[in-house]
Amino acid sequence: MSRRRADRVSAILTRVSGDGSIDAGSLAAEFGVSAATIRRDLQTLEDQKLLARTHGGAVAASPSHIELPVRYRTGRHREAKAAIARLAFDLLPHGPLTLGLTGGTTTHLLARLLATRVDLTVVTNAVNIAAELALLPRLKLIMTGGVTRTQSYELVGPIADRTLNGLHLQVAVIGVDGVSAAGGLTTHDDIEANTNATMLRRAAHVIVVADGSKIGRNCLATIAPLTSVAVLVTDPTADPAELAAIRLAGVTVVSSS
């Protein structure tokens, strides 16, 4: 899928999630494409059960929050995520480093910044991150193995967990779908949560990256409590009251400008 189409589809999903329904003609005019193009986009999303088509448009698939596949999340909050990734990169210690990366759009953006590092070993369960790093000659890459989750491009389950349990990480950067003082770190899938929790436990220092839309959100599956986290990196759109509560739990909160 082209970047332009991915951005358009991401915007369509954001719109239908917020408004409940969308009109194909209005979308075509807004994006400067034909009605046939919009209909193809809507059909693709309906095939993935992300919305339901109607005569002239579409409605949300369900009233509950839907986990968007990674390829549709790339365009959401892109500038905020890029700033968070740069800040997380600056927080990494200098010198030889063993770094764990879970899947996620922000951790993927962080991975793209690692080309300038030397003496770096990266452990990841994310297929797209591994593909990004595999050709970097000065970097050692370790993949976990496991069963692929198509929504997140992550390898999860017992095989991934066994690999991680045999490793020691100096730093792990964890992507999440929700983080709150009450619920800790959460995501949509319980098996993915367990594998991410395993990586987190194997790390001496844990950095969580989450844009402001995820602050205060609690998703289905718990990854870990906030007591496991050293630093949360977010952006200025995050709810100040929630960030204050997260700080009270002992987490250092760092925000991009």
C-alpha positions in Angstrom: 0.0 0.0 0.0 1.3 3.4 -0.9 2.0 6.0 1.8 -0.6 8.3 0.3 -3.3 5.6 0.4 -2.2 4.5 3.9 -2.6 8.1 5.1 -6.0 8.4 3.4 -7.3 5.1 4.9 -6.0 6.1 8.3 -7.9 9.4 8.1 -11.1 7.5 7.0 -10.8 5.2 10.0 -10.2 8.1 12.4 -13.3 9.9 10.9 -15.6 7.0 11.1 -14.5 6.2 14.6 -15.1 9.7 15.8 -18.3 10.6 13.8 -19.9 7.1 13.6 -20.6 7.4 9.9 -19.0 8.9 6.7 -20.1 10.0 3.3 -18.1 8.6 0.3 -18.8 11.7 -1.9 -17.5 14.1 0.8 -14.4 12.0 1.3 -13.7 11.9 -2.4 -13.9 15.7 -2.6 -11.8 16.1 0.6 -9.0 13.9 -0.6 -9.1 14.9 -4.3 -9.7 11.3 -5.6 -12.6 9.7 -7.4 -15.6 8.2 -5.8 -14.5 4.8 -7.2 -11.2 5.1 -5.3 -13.0 5.9 -2.0 -15.4 2.9 -2.6 -12.4 0.6 -3.0 -10.9 2.0 0.2 -14.2 1.4 2.0 -14.4 -2.1 0.6 -10.9 -3.0 1.8 -11.7 -1.8 5.3 -15.0 -3.6 5.3 -13.2 -6.8 4.3 -11.0 -6.4 7.3 -14.1 -5.8 9.5 -12.9 -2.3 10.4 -16.1 -0.6 9.2 -19.5 -1.5 7.5 -20.4 0.0 4.2 -23.7 1.6 3.6 -25.4 3.1 0.6 -23.3 6.2 -0.1 -20.7 5.7 2.7 -19.9 3.6 5.8 -20.5 3.4 9.5 -18.3 2.2 12.3 -18.0 -1.5 12.7 -18.9 -1.4 16.4 -19.2 1.1 19.1 -16.1 -0.2 20.9 -12.6 0.8 20.1 -11.0 -1.1 17.2 -7.3 -2.0 17.1 -6.1 -0.6 13.8 -3.4 -2.6 12.0 0.0 -1.0 12.1 0.0 -0.1 8.4 -3.0 2.2 9.1 -1.6 3.7 12.2 1.5 5.1 10.6 -0.2 8.4 9.6 -1.9 9.0 12.9 -0.1 11.6 15.1 2.9 11.2 12.9 4.7 14.3 13.9 4.2 13.7 17.6 5.4 10.1 17.3 8.5 11.2 15.3 9.3 13.7 18.1 8.8 11.1 20.8 11.1 8.7 18.9 13.9 11.3 18.6 13.6 12.1 22.3 13.7 8.4 23.2 16.8 8.0 21.0 18.5 10.8 22.9 17.7 9.1 26.2 19.6 5.9 25.2 22.9 5.6 27.0 26.1 6.0 25.0 28.6 3.2 24.4 27.9 -0.5 23.9 24.2 -1.2 24.4 21.8 -4.2 24.4 18.4 -2.7 23.4 15.0 -4.3 23.3 12.2 -3.0 21.0 8.6 -4.1 21.0 6.4 -3.5 18.0 4.6 -0.2 17.4 4.7 2.8 15.1 6.8 4.9 17.5 9.3 2.1 18.2 9.6 1.6 14.4 10.4 5.3 14.0 13.0 4.9 16.8 14.5 1.9 15.0 15.1 4.1 11.9 17.3 6.4 14.0 19.7 3.6 15.1 21.8 3.6 11.9 24.1 6.1 13.5 24.9 3.9 16.5 27.8 1.5 16.9 28.3 -1.4 19.3 24.5 -1.9 19.4 22.7 -5.1 19.8 18.9 -4.9 19.2 16.5 -7.6 20.3 13.0 -7.3 18.8 9.9 -9.3 18.3 8.6 -6.9 15.5 9.0 -8.1 11.9 8.9 -4.6 10.4 11.6 -3.4 12.8 13.8 -6.4 12.1 13.5 -5.7 8.3 14.5 -2.1 9.0 17.6 -3.1 10.9 18.8 -6.2 9.1 21.0 -4.4 6.6 22.8 -2.2 9.1 26.4 -3.6 9.1 27.4 -2.2 12.5 24.4 -3.5 14.4 23.7 -7.0 15.8 20.1 -8.0 15.4 18.3 -10.7 17.4 14.8 -11.8 16.5 12.7 -13.7 19.0 10.7 -16.0 16.7 7.1 -16.7 17.5 3.6 -16.5 15.9 2.9 -13.3 13.9 0.1 -10.9 14.9 -0.9 -9.2 11.7 -2.3 -6.1 13.5 1.1 -5.2 15.1 3.6 -7.2 13.0 4.8 -8.7 16.3 6.0 -12.2 16.9 4.3 -13.4 20.1 3.6 -16.5 22.2 5.7 -19.2 24.0 8.5 -19.3 21.3 9.1 -15.5 21.6 8.9 -15.7 25.4 11.5 -18.5 25.6 13.9 -16.5 23.5 13.5 -13.4 25.7 13.8 -15.3 28.9 17.3 -16.3 27.8 18.5 -12.7 27.3 19.6 -9.8 29.4 18.7 -6.3 28.1 20.2 -3.1 29.4 17.3 -1.0 28.0 13.8 -1.9 26.6 11.7 0.6 24.8 8.1 -0.5 25.0 5.2 0.6 22.7 1.8 0.4 24.3 -1.8 1.1 23.3 -2.7 2.6 26.7 -1.0 3.9 29.8 -2.6 5.2 32.9 -1.9 5.5 36.6 -4.8 3.1 37.5 -4.2 0.5 34.7 -0.5 0.6 34.1 0.6 -0.4 30.6 -2.0 -2.0 28.4 -2.6 -3.3 24.9 -5.4 -5.0 22.9 -4.2 -8.6 22.9 -3.4 -10.8 25.9 -0.8 -12.9 24.2 1.0 -9.9 22.8 0.8 -8.3 26.3 2.5 -11.4 27.8 5.4 -11.3 25.3 5.8 -7.6 25.8 5.8 -8.1 29.6 8.5 -10.7 29.2 10.7 -8.3 27.3 10.1 -5.7 29.9 11.1 -8.0 32.8 14.4 -8.9 31.0 15.4 -5.2 30.9 17.3 -3.3 33.6 15.8 0.0 32.4 12.4 0.5 30.8 11.3 3.4 28.6 7.7 3.6 27.4 6.8 5.6 24.4 3.2 6.8 24.0 1.7 9.7 22.2 -0.9 11.8 24.0 -3.9 9.9 22.7 -2.8 6.9 24.7 -2.3 8.6 28.0 -5.2 7.7 30.4 -6.4 4.9 28.1 -6.9 1.4 29.5 -7.1 -1.4 26.9 -8.1 -5.1 27.4 -4.8 -6.7 28.4 -2.3 -5.5 31.1 1.4 -5.6 30.2 2.8 -4.4 33.5 2.2 -1.9 36.3 3.8 1.5 36.3 6.3 0.3 39.0 8.1 -1.5 36.2 8.7 1.7 34.2 11.5 4.2 34.6 10.6 6.8 32.0 7.5 7.6 29.9 8.1 9.7 26.8 5.0 11.4 25.4 4.0 14.7 23.8 2.3 18.0 24.9 -1.2 16.8 24.0 -1.2 14.3 26.9 -3.7 14.9 29.7 -1.8 16.9 32.5 -3.8 15.4 35.3 -3.1 11.9 34.2 0.6 12.7 33.8 0.7 14.1 37.3 -0.7 10.8 38.6 1.8 8.8 36.6 4.6 10.9 38.1 3.2 10.2 41.6 3.6 6.5 40.8 7.4 7.0 40.5 7.7 7.3 36.7 9.8 10.1 35.1 7.7 11.8 32.5 9.5 13.4 29.5 7.6 15.3 26.9 8.6 16.4 23.4 8.1 20.1 22.6 
